[in-house]
């Protein structure tokens, strides 16, 4: 190879590397910009009416806005209350969303809302909600399933480093111990995957007794069906969709009463469950007629807590349970 050819090849490779690195930097910058816009906003319009808006990143600089009259879910808005949606994307240094009735601009964590005539109706500020049970301390009689120290309570588990602490990753892991009637506290975090859709968007699940699945999914801005976050999968949708934006730590606080069987193996009482999602009751003493899809068959025996692997890097921490008097 001649010297000139070698120099030319080196220059070509250097330019290609610079182009790839530049492209990756631009992609990361675009994702970071979208991440900064996505989230929840709250405030009053027309000086008196409380509204909440959830902005969902859809990838490629596109967004959907969900306007909720009365406030954010669990903080004023309830199922059946007024809902409006608008679509949009980046336009210069701001995001613009609109429908036939409203135009919304988002910049510097503030939404400005204008009516069809261009009149400013008000501004909403970005908020970062936190579950009132986040970081809840286990009582003295609790069984510590994971406190960031070790994962001895689990089988088939994967522990990863995250933000200077140890967390569990959803890997289809289950507890060594089995449970009957019990209370459970668990904290989880879904990833930011804006271009994913439906069940590919931060999917996992918590199987109580490895029988009954409480869905985990990035369901920000969705109606809240039985396949969305907080749903008892294929059985019951949550009373309200309390899903926070992805990359937020969220909580489930669960009270579970196992199904009862007589000496012949006949079921005499269905299992029941109460679930609080981020401190709000989304299932209240709900009767579970059978196991959910992919769950173990119902029976008189106790069962393990199972964290579903659905190919998404969902994280878990601060997991503990308390046995209740019953079939333990």
N, C-alpha and C positions, 0 to 999 in steps of 0.2 A: 504494500500500500504506500503510495507516495505521500510526502509530507502534506501537500496541499489537500489531497483527498482525506487524509486523517483529520486535518484541521476542519475541513468542511463537515465531516461526519460528527466531530465533537460539537461543533456549533449547532448542527441540526438537533442532536440529542439534547443539548442544553436548552435550546428553544422549546423543544417538545416538553421537557420537564417543567420549564417555566410556565408553559401554556396549561399543563395539567394542574400544577399547583395553583395557578391563578384561577382556573375553573373551579377547583375545589374550594378555594377561599371565597369566591363569589357565591357558590352554592351554600356554604356555611353561613355567609353573611345574610343571604336571602332567607334562610330558615330562621336565623336569629331575629330578623326583622319581623317575620310572620309570628314568631313566638311572642314577641313583645306586644303585639296587637291582640292575639287571642286571649280570652278570659271573660270575666264578669264585670259589669258596670252597673252602677245604681245611682239614683237621684230622683229629683222631682222635675216634671215638665209642667209648663204653664204655671209654675210657682206653687202648685199644690198637689198634683197627682203623682204618686210614687210609681216609678217604673224600674224594671231591671232589664238589662240586655246581656245576652250571652253571645260572644263573637267566636265562631268556630273556624279555625284555619283549615282550608281544603287543599292546600298545596299549590305550587306555582303562583303564589301571590294572590290567590283567590280566597274569599271568605263568605260565610253565611252569618247573618245576624238574626237573633230571635228576641223580639221585644215582648216583655211580660208585664202586663198591667197589674200593679199592686206591689211589685218588687220581685226579687229573685226567688227561686223555689225554696221553700222552707223559711222564707223571710218576707212573707206577704203574699206571694203567688201560690195558688193551689190549683189542682186539676180542675179544668172547666173554666178557669179565668181567661180573660182575653189574651190572645197571642197574635203577633204579627211577625212576618219574616221578610228579609231583604237580602239580596245578593250583591256582591261587589268585588273590587280588587284594588290594588295599589294604583294611585293616580298621582305621580310626582312624589311628594313627601308625605302623603296621607292616603288612607284607605277611604274609599267612597262606596257606600252601600245605598241602594234605593229600590223602591217599589212604586206603585202608582200614587201612594199617599205621603211618602216621607223620603227624605234624603238625609243620610247619616254620614258624617265625616269623623274619622278617628285619627288623632294625632296626639302624641305626648300623653297617653293614658287618659285622654278626655274624648268623649263622644259629643258631637254637636248635632242636634236633630232639628231639621227644617221641614215645614209642611210643604204641600204641593205648590204654594205661592212663594216659596223661598223665605218664609218668615221663621226666624229662630224660635223654637218652642222651649228650648232649654238645653242644659249640658249635664251629662252623667260622667262620673269619675270611676276609674277602674278600682276594683276592690279585690282583696285577697282574703277569702274566708278561711277559717280554720275550724276544724271539728272541736267541739267542747270536750271531747274525750280523747283527743290526740295526746299521746304520751301518758295515758292513764296508768297509774301505779297499781300493780296487782295486790289484792288483799293477802293477808298472812297465810290463808288456807289455799291459795291459788297454786296450780301446777304451771310452772314456767316452761313454756314450749320453745320460746326463743327470746332472749334479751340482748342479743348482740355479742354474747360471750362464747357460746358454743352451740352446736346443732345436734347434740347427743340425743335429743328427744325425737329425732327424725330418721327416716330411712330414705335412701335415694335422693338425698338433699344436695343442693349446691349453695355454698355461701360465697358471696362476692363482696368486694370492697366498694363502698359507695359513700362519697362525701365524708370521708374520715371515720366511717363506721362499717360494721359488718351487717349485711342484710341477707335474707333468703331470696333466691330467684325461683320463679314458678317453673318447676322441673318435673311435675308429676310426683311430688314427694308426699309422704304420709307420716303421721306420728307413730312412734313405737307403741304408745299407749292407746287404749280404746276408751270410748266414752258412752255413757247412757245419758241421763238427764244432766245437763250442764249449762253453764254460762260461758261465753267465749268473747274475748276481745282480740281484735287483729287489725293491723294497720297495713295499707297497701298503696302502691304507687304505679299508675299506668304510664307508659312512655308517650312521647310526642311523636306521632306518625301521621302527619297531616294528609298525606296522599293516600293513605289506606281508607277503606270504607267498610261499613258493616262490622261483621264478626272478625275482621282482620285488624281492628283498631284497638290495640291494647287488651287483648282477650285473655282471660283466665277465669277461674272459678274456685269457690270454696265449697267443698263437699263435706257437709256435716254427716258424721258416721259413714263417710264415703258413699252416701246414699242420696242426699238432697243438696242440689247445687244452688248456691247463691251466686249469681253471675257477677263477674268483674269485666268491665269494658269501658273504653273511653266513650261515654254516652252524653257528653256535654251538648246541650241544646236539643237532644232528642226527646220525643214524647214520653219515653219511659215505658217500654213494653216488657213482657216477661223474658225477652232475650237481651234486654239492655241492663246496664249496671243496676244492681239492686233487685232485679227480677229473680223470683224462684223459677229457674229455667223451665219453660214450657208449662208452668203451672199458674203463676200469678204475677202480674206486674206490680211494681211498687206504688204506694199511695201517691208519692210524688218523686220525681227524678231528682235526687239530691247529689248527682255526680258533679264533682268539682272539675276544673280544667285538668288535662293531663299534666303530669309532673308535680301534681299536688299530692301530699300525703293525706289519705282518707282513712276513715274508720268504719268498721262494722262492729257493733255490739249486739250479741245474739243470745237469746234465751231459748233453749231447746228442750222439749219434752219428748222422749222417745215413744214410739208406738208400743202398745201393749198386746201381748199374746197369751192365750190360756195354755194349759198343759198339753193340749192336743196340737198346738201350733197355729190355732185359729186367731186371727187378729181381732181384738176386742175394742181397741181405741187407736185412732190414727195419731201419728206424730203431730206435734204442734210447734210453731216457731214464732218468735217475736224478733224483729230485726230493726235496729237503729242504724241508719246510714248518716254519718257525720252528725250524729246527735239527734236526728229526727226519725220518729217511728215511721217506717215504710211498710212493715207487716206487723199486725197486732194480733198475737195469738192465732195465727193462721193455721188452719188444719191442712195437713199434707196427706193426700189420699194414697200416694204411693211414692216409690223412689222416682227421681227425675232421670231423664235420659243419661245413659252411661254410668249411672249409679249402681252400687251393689243392690241385689234384691233385698227387700225388707225381711226382717227376721227378729227373733227375740234376743239375739246376741248383740252386744255392743259393737261399736264401729270406730274407725280411725278418722281423724281429720285429714283431708286430702286437698292439696293445692294443685290445681290442674295446670298442665303444660299445654299451651295452645300455640306455641311458636313465637310468643311475644315476651319481651323482657320485663314482665311485671315483677315488682319487688315487694317483699313483706318484712315487717319488723314488729317488735313489741307484741308478741303473741302469748296469751295465757288463758287458762281455763279454770273454772271452779265447779267441782262436782256438786250437784244438788241431791237432796234426799229423794230417792225414787228407785229406779232400777239400777243402782250402782252397787 
